[in-house]
């Protein structure tokens, strides 16, 4: 497993390349309709949707690229969308080529973001797992540096720099809710905190790979579907992330698609933030009551992605 030292080293390495994203504190009067939170205190949101390319993914992608030897063929990745956009962004910043494999479920907004950075986009299969298989076959031919979306130590350490920042920005944090796809984000954050706060993984009920792995004690194939499948639709939790989750994640909760859509609307109506379904999933656990914090908890939520069609939220 990666540790705090790996995350700290990644933070120093990434400082010239990624944004230190802001937080916003919502006081009691702003938390109407959020269950126990509107009676107990404030909520802190980590606005990682303001990161380059519209999600947290450049942290891991940069850390992997900067710690590997980049061949002439450049970078290659499979992605539901956000990771692909991040790798394409990283490639442009580093002056190398990028080839991104996406499944059919990847939305148009994310496809356009990938190609806007100059990457070659390839649609391959119906799911992320099929796109990943095609990506690996292509990488074997070209020798490009493969940047896995979540199951690589450098990627996890890069994502963990969110925890590094939060530990400076939010010293009173006791609980942190994090959306889970393949597990790179929650795994990296878990490596940084090492059990010093309570981490809660949140998944759509239609994409429950961490929930099922924790229930059965090992990574297993899980269903992939619903409105957040293009960002949280990993069929199986990453092995590295699962080891960290088993050690340091206290709970994995599931939310319905309707709760995710409601969280997207809440973020727009209250804060004027356009957030994609995956980015709103962690907040959905609070709004829906799937997770109820104890009294006097210092609760934080990572809002991790913005790559959505605005008309799908604001009409």
N, C-alpha and C positions, 0 to 999 in steps of 0.2 A: 504493500500500500504506500502511496505517497504520503508525505507528512508536512508539518508546518514549514519546515525548512525549504522543501521544494516549492511551496506556495510563495514564501517570502522571496526566494530567488526569482521566481516567475514575475513577481510584482516589480522588482527592480529592473528586470529585463524588458518588461512591457511598458514601463513608464513613458518612454518617448513615442509609443505607438497607439495606445488606447486612451480613452477618456476616463477620468475619475468621475463617474456618474454621480449626480446629486441624490439626496434623499429629501423627502418631504414628510413632515409630521402633521398628522390630522388630530386635532384636539377633540375632546369629548363631544362638543356641540356639532362637530362635522360627521359624527359616526352614527347618526340616526339610522335605525334599521339593520344594524350589524350585531344583533344578538347581545351577548354579554359585553362586547366592547363599548357599546354606547352607554354603559353604566360604570365602567371600570377605569377608563383612562384614554390614552392616545394610541395611535397606530402610526408606524413608520413604514413608508414605502421607499424601496430602493429602485430608482428610476433607470434601470438598465436598458429599457427600451430606447434611451437616448444615446446608446453606444453607437459607434460607427456601424454602418450597414443595418441598423435597426434592431439589433439583438445583442445578447451577451457573447455571442459566438466568436467574434474576433479575438477575444482574450486567449482562448484555447488554440485557435488557428495560428495566431502569431507566435505563441510559445512553442508550438510544434515546429513551425517553419524556421524559427530562429535558433532552434537547438538541433536541427537536422541539416544534412548536406542537400542542397537543392540542385538536382541535375538539370541538364539542358531542357528536358521535357517539361520542367516546371512542377506545378502542383496538381493533384487530382483528388477528388472527393466525391462521395455519394451523400445526398442530403434530401430531406423533405423540403428544403428551401432556405432556412436561415443560415445553416452551416455553409451551404453552397455560396450564399451571398457573402458570408464572412471570408471564405477562402478566396473567392474572386477579388474581394477588396484587398486582402493581404497580398495576393499575387500582383495586383496593380501597384500597390505601394512599394513592393520589393522589386518591381520591374521584371517579373517572370510570367510565363504563360500559366493558364489554369483551365482545367477541363472538369465540368461538374455534371454528375449523373443524378437525375431526379426521377421520381416515380410519376405516374399519371395524375396522382392526387395533388401534386404541387400546384398551388394557385397561381394565377396570372401575375399578381403583384410581386410574388417572390421570383418568378421566372424573369420578369423585367428587371428586377433589382440585380439578379445574377448577371444578366447580359449587359447591363449598364456599366459594369466594371470591366467589360472586355473579355469575359470568360466564354469558352465554348460550352454550350448547354446541350446535353444529350438526355432525352427521355428514354427510360429503360424500365419496363415493367409496371405493375400496378401498385406495388408497395415499396417502402424503403428497403426492405430486405432484398427485393429483386434488383433494385437500382444498385445496391451495394455489391451484389454478385457480379453485375455487369461492369462496375467500376474496378473491381479487383481483377477481372479478366483483362481489361484494358491496361491497367497498371503493369501487369505482367509483360505486356507487349512493349510499352513505352519506357518503363523505368522511372516514371514520374514519382515524386514524393507523395505518398498517400497520407492525407490528413483525415484520420477517422473522426467521425462526428462526436464520439464520446468515449471510446474504449482505448485510450492511450494515455500513459502517465503524464506526458507533457500537456496534453489537452486538458486533463483533469486539473493539473496544477494551475494552468492558465485560468480556467473557470473559477478556481478557488480564490483568485485574487479579489473577487467580489466580497468574500468573507473577510479578507485582509482589510479592505476598505471599510466595510461595515463595522469592524471592531474598533475603528477610529472614529467613525461617524455616529455610532449608536452604542455608547458604553453601557446603557441600561437595558440592553436587549436580553430577554430571557427565552423567547420563542421566535423562530424564524420559519415561515412557510415558503416552500420552494416547489415550483412545478417540476414534474419529472417526465422525461421522455426516455432516452437511453441511459440517463443517470449521470452524465458528465457534470452537470451543474451542481446537483445536490452532493455528488461524490466529492467534487473539489472543495465545496464549502464545508463539508463534513471533515475533510482532511485538515482544514485550517482551524476549525473550532474544537475538534477532538473531543466532543462531548461536553464542552463548557457551557453550551446553551442547548435547549431542546429544539431539534430540527424535525419538521413535519413535512413529509413529501406529499404532494397533492397531484392526483392524476384524474383524467376523465374516466368515468366508469367504462367507456368504450375502449380505453387504452391502459389497462391495469398492470403493466409488466412488473413494476416494483411491488405493488400490493400482492400480486400472486407469488413473486419470488420470496417475499418475507413470510407469507402464509405457509409456503411449502418448504422453506429453508434452503432454496437453491434457485438459480435463474431457470426459468421455463418459458416456453413460447406462450404468448398471450394474444388475445384478439386485438385487432387494430381497426378503429373506425371512429366515427363522430366528427365534430366540427374542428377539433384540434389535431386531427391525425397528421396533418402536414408538418407539424412541429413536435408533437409528442407521441408520434406513432411508431415507436420502436417496438418490434415484435418481442424482443427479449432484453432485459436489463443487462448492461455491460458488466462483465465479470469484475473489473476493477472497482466500478461504482458500487456493485452489490457488496463487496467485501467491506467497503467503507460504510455503506448504509447499515449493514448488519451490526457494525460496531458502534455507530454514532447517530443513527436516525431512529428516533423514538417511536414514530408513527407514520403510517402511510394511509391516507384517506382518499376516498373516491368522491367525485362530484359529477352531477348530471350535465349534459350539454346545455340544458335550459339555464342552469346556474351559471355556467361559463358565459353564456350570452348576456345574462343579467349583469354579471360583473363588468363585461365590456361596456354596457350601457351606463352603469354606475360611474365608471371611470370617465366616460365622456360627459355625463351630465354634471358630475361634481367637480371634475378637474380639467375637463376639456382635453383629455388624452385619448388618442386613437390607439387602441391596444388590440393585438390579434388574439384569437381564442387561447392559444397556448400561453400568451403573456398574462392573461387575466385568470388563468386557472387557479393559481394559488389563492388569489383574493376570493374566488368563488367559494372556497371552503369556509371562509368567515361569513360571507353574506348569506350562505345557505344554511349555516349551522352544522355543516359536516365536521367542522372543528370548532370547539368552544374553549377559549383560553380560560385559565383559572383567574380568580380575582388578583388584581395588582400585577398582572403579567405585563412585561414589556414586549409587545408583539410587533414583528416586522414581516413584511411581504416583499419578495423580489418580483418586480414587474418586468418581465424579461424579454418582451418582444413587441414590436410595433408594425410588423409588415402585414398589414391588412388593407383591404379595399375600404376606404372610409365610408362609402355608400352602404356597406353592409352593416354599419353601426348607426350612422346618423340619418340614413334614408335619403 
